[in-house]
């Protein structure tokens, strides 16, 4: 018997924990909204899989009519990639992404990179390609952006790593807050997204150079009453700058 379960907001891991208590051995989740979700593996000795909302709904309709459904799993299944448009969480910070700042109130993360459900290379013995999530995907993406940036600016310039970091951070695009299900009409906190999603084109085309990537006033022993920074125009035309800020209310997540 295979248990068909709708993925709900309490989380797949919590559902599997409860299913395991009732002796479930095989579970297939069907997503409530067709986003680019991926989930498979073993949890609590349960074999798990994931199908689309369309497929799950079709099975439920058949079961309600009293029909039985039989699934067959070939020994050597053909690998396939199903590309569904992610209109709910795509381009937003993943709900599994770590929150900071550091203990001394420095901003971390400083920038965000695509890391959810990334189609990438994989060991040849395991198929050559797969879809994965996490910093293992986001970190090489940022590294690739740095390589593109250096190629555009010229490797011979031997740019300071801090200068590269500042350019990427100050040209990123802030994104709105998303709880893993819905997006809200306000920005995600800096301690969750840094300055936002990396923008390679903006970084390459920018002629404005900031001397810092963030301002950290620190705390207690190392508190800094005032901070300063410089703005440098590396282009050939005159540019006027206007300083402003975006106010933000705190977001509390209870799990």
VENFEN-V963026 format. One record per helix or strand. SS is the DSSP state (@ for helix, = for strand). FROM is the first residue (numbers start at 1). LEN is the number of residues. If there is no record, write none. Layout:
SS;FROM;LEN
SS;FROM;LEN
This chain:
=;3;4
@;12;10
=;26;5
=;41;3
=;46;6
@;53;12
=;112;1
=;118;4
@;124;3
=;129;4
@;135;19
@;155;3
@;161;10
=;173;1
=;176;3
=;183;5
@;190;4
=;197;1
@;200;6
=;208;3
@;220;3
=;231;3
